[in-house]
Amino acid sequence: MVILALGVLLSQMASARPNVLLILTDDQGYGDLSLHGSPHLKTPAMDRIGREGVRLDRFYVSPVCGPTRASLLTGRYHLRTGAFGVTRRDEVLDPEEVTLAELFQENGYATGCFGKWHNGSVFPETPNGQGFDEFLGVLGGLSQLYFDPELNHNGELKDYSGYITEILADAAIEWMGEQVEANEPFFCYVPFNAPHTPGLVEESYWKPYYEKSVGRWESVIFGMIDVIDEQIGRMIQFLENTDQAENTIVIFMSDNGPATWRYNAGLRGKKSHVYDGGTRVPCFIRWSGTLEPSTVDYPLAHIDLLPTLAEWCGLGGTRELALDGKSFAKLAENPEIPWEDRTYISFSHGSESRVRSVAAVHTNRWSAVMRSGKWELYDIVADVRQRDDLAREHPEALNGLRDQFLDTLATMPPLGESAPYPLRENGYSDVALEGQDATLPREYKGKGIDYNFPAGISHQWISFWTNTDAFPEWKVEVIDPGRFEVILRYCIPESDLGVDAYFELQGKRLPIAITEAFDPPANPQPFLLDGEAVKYENKDWKSISLGEVTLKRGETKARIRVTDIPGEAAMEVKEVVLRRL
């Protein structure tokens, strides 16, 4: 009887703890909602969360997607987490960081992630290694396929039918339903990969905007937002149909400002900028029956969500964490309470020189912005557009904010070292050294070797290889020694066969002898914007085994070298797979 009573008590405690549904959109600006005055969009589901919940009207994130995700998950400035960029392994969240998912998991919550990860592609950098029981989505910075995509499901690539936004929402709803049926509290993280490029959505969604003389590019973005809004509406309806609305904290937000110049409610700048247009995003929190509809005008940020949710959900284990964020639970519950004039810093991304010369510092009244090392000062309450630089009129205020930036920057670890690919015994036998993550010699990039599109973003590859002095290089850390099969995924036309090349790792060389041409055209994509085909094309690849290598512990570099290019170019390289034997 005692055991039975204890079981009932634990079940009641579990059901009493609130669920959390955290929805993150990708490159949706502050102005991309009808609630914020968009002249074109109608976003009833997003607006409803804002109208029925707490609107955090000065909510800040990092200027780009990977760093925002790292800060959101850890409650720490992204510069501390290892994720200081968006590609070339600069986006990897250090697996030693404690994530929000791990906290929920350790406190008895079921945890699921459905969407774009963008914080590491090799276990334990992946969602399953960072606290999520269930994952479906893409590990990189974007998906090339929005229709009938290949998605990662708990470490295994699978093909799915349909449109990616709808597939992710379906999976999230199904998973939440399983937790409700099992009476388990859940943390459901839905980081949609739209409306990030490529511009892919059915014509029925973008054409109505285009017919109203909205530019075709913006028409497609707005069409993708319409699909997201529909799916958010379905998720809200699911919570209501299962009597979970009052027991679920619903958060809607975006990861940075818009990627294009378009209506942004008067905010200055866009994605990658530290002006408010790049870092101030919509953030609404609905907790029916607990939070009254209200608006909070104080500066809050992505780093504050972890401690806030930990307080609301009673999560233990946060005292040991060196958090930069602060819980705003009491403020959301009562926006009339006194709130300290806290300082939040918008750190930039990329190289150390950029981080030291581009930043913004926010307080209740001021926003100090540094561009190319020169500081500007704005009264953000009176000048939301950041047009009137008051640096000369208020030097003391500016100097104080600048000093806070420098003091905080001094606590950050050194930047500039991207994460190596880890090789460890972890149940996942394949580690793919992806083409877009390779470092290319600066003196030859674009003049002897390049990515298929110069930016080298997710799912791209090594191409235009015409110089034998040029080569791709990947950093690798062998944590668990062993034997590995090396597999090359390539394309090459018949006219370029005969390339003499080898793969090198830890001083071992495996010859690359390609005898079979493979040069398929790019896969067609429906509704792809004109001019986007090259940037976001994808195609099939052929695999060839190069043999085996035995690797010892330590950091090293992997390279592909070519010694003879008899045709116009060497092979194109999608990736090199290291398969543990």
Residue, then its C-alpha position, 0 to 999 in steps of 0.5 A: m500500500v505504501i509503494l502504491a501510494l508513493g507511485v500515485l503521489l509521484s504521478q500527481m507531482a509529475s502531472a502538476r509540473p508544467n509542460v513546456l513547448l518552445i517554438l523557435t523560427d529561423d530568420q523571422g524578423y520582429g516585423d514579420l507578424s500582423l501583431h507587429g504591424s506587418p502590412h502584408l502578413k496575417t499570423p493569427a496563431m502567433d498573434r494569439i500567443g502574444r495577445e493571450g500571454v506576456r509580450l517581451d517587447r525588448f527581447y534580444v538574441s544573438p545576431v545569427c542562428g547558431p550562437t542564438r541556439a547555443s545561448l538559448l540552450t545554456g543560459r550563457y553568452h554564446l562566446r562562452t559555449g564554443a558556438f561563435g559562428v555558423t559554419r566550418r564547425d564554428e557553430v558547435l556547442d561544447p558538449e561539456e555545456v549543460t543544456l536546458a534539455e539536460l536539466f529537464q531530462e535530469n528532473g524527470y521530463a521527457t525531452g524532444c527536439f523537432g527541427k533545425w539543431h545547428n550546434g554540432s553534427v557528431f555525437p555527443e554534440t547532437p540533440n541526442g547527446q545534449g539531453f533530448d530523448e527524441f530528435l527529428g530534423v536537420l543537424g546543420g544550418l539549413s536544409q536544402l530539401y523542403f519537399d520530401p526531405e531527408l531528415n535525421h531521426n535519432g542519429e539515422l538518416k531517413d526519407y520523409s514525404g511532404y513539406i518539412t514544416e508540416i512534417l516537423a509539426d506532425a512529429a512534435i504533436e505525435w510525440m507530445g500526445e505520447q507524453v500526455e497519454a503516459n502522464e509524463p511532463f514534457f519539454c518540446y523544442v520546435p526550432f523550425n528551419a523556416p523562413h530561412t533560405p532556400g525560398l521553398v514553399e508551394e505556389s498557393y502560399w507565395k502567389p497571393y502575395y506576389e499578385k499584390s505586388v510584393g517582391r517575389w523573394e518576400s512573397v516566398i518568405f511570407g508564404m513560409i511564415d504562413v505555413i509555420d503559423e498554420q502549424i503553430g495553430r495546430m499545436i495550440q489546438f492539440l494542447e486544448n484538445t488534450d486539456q493541456a493548455e493551462n498546464t503548458i508554457v508556450i513560448f514563441m520566438s525567433d532566432n535573429g532579425p530578417a535576412t533581407w531588407r523588408y518591413n521590420a517595424g522601424l527597427r534598424g538593421k537586419k540579420s547579422h547586425v547588432y542594431d535592434g533590427g538584427t537582435r531584437v525579435p518577437c518573444f511571447i509566453r503564454w501560460s493560460g491561467t497563470l500568466e495574465p496578458s501583458t507587455v514587458d518593456y525591459p531588456l530581456a534575452h535568450i540567456d534568461l529563458l533557462p533560469t526562468l523555466a527552471e524556476w517555473c518548472g522547479l528544475g534542480g541543478t541550476r545553482e552549479l551553473a555559471l549562468d549569464g542569464k537571470s530569471f524573469a519569472k516574477l516580472a512575467e507574473n507581475p510586470e508592475i514590480p520594480w525591475e533592476d536596470r540590468t545590462y545585456i550585451s549583444f556580442s557579435h559572431g565570427s572572428e575575434s577581431r569582429v567580436r572586439s569591434v562590433a557589439a551592442v550594450h542594452t539597458n532600460r534606457w540606452s543602447a550603445v552600439m559599436r561598429s568597426g570599433k567606433w561607439e554610438l549611443y541611442d536613447i532606445v525609449a525615445d528613439v526606437r529607430q536608432r537614428d539620433d546618436l547621442a554619444r557626444e551629449h552623454p559621454e559618461a553614459l557611453n563610457g560606462l556602457r563601453d566599460q561594461f562591455l570590455d569587462t565582460l569581454a575579458t571574461m570570455p575564452p579565446l576565440g578563433e579555434s573551430a571544434p575538431y571532428p571528434l572520433r570516439e566510441n559512442g554507438y555511432s560508427d560514421v563520422a562524416l567530414e563534410g565538404q563545407d566544413a573543410t578549410l581551404p587555403r586562403e591564397y587559392k580559395g576561388k582561384g584553384i579550389d572553392y565550395n560550390f557556392p562561395a559561402g560554403i554553407s550547410h550541404q555544400w561541397i568542394s568544387f572548382w578544384t583546378n590547382t594541385d597546390a590547393f587542398p581541403e583540410w579538416k581538423v580531427e581529434v581521435i579520442d578513442p583509437g581504432r581502425f577506420e574505413v575511409i569512404l569518399r563521396y564524389c562526383i566527376p565527369e567522364s572528361d576529368l577521369g584520371v585524377d591522381a590523388y590521395f587522402e592523408l590522416q596521421g601520416k597515413r596515405l590512401p590513394i584515390a583511384i576513381t575509375e567510374a565517372f558520376d556526374p548527375p545533374a542537380n536534383p530539381q526542386p519545386f518552387l525554387l526562386d530564380g537565381e537560387a538554384v546554384k546556391y541551394e542546389n543538391k545532387d546525388w553522390k557516388s561512394i568509393s572505399l579508399g581502404e582502412v587506417t588505424l588511428k592513435r589518440g590525439e589531434t590531427k588534420a585530414r587532407i585530400r591532395v591531388t598531384d595531377i589534374p589531366g582534365e579541367a578539374a579534379m573531382e567534386v567532394k561532398e564528404v569523407v566518411l570515417r567508419r569505425l570498424 
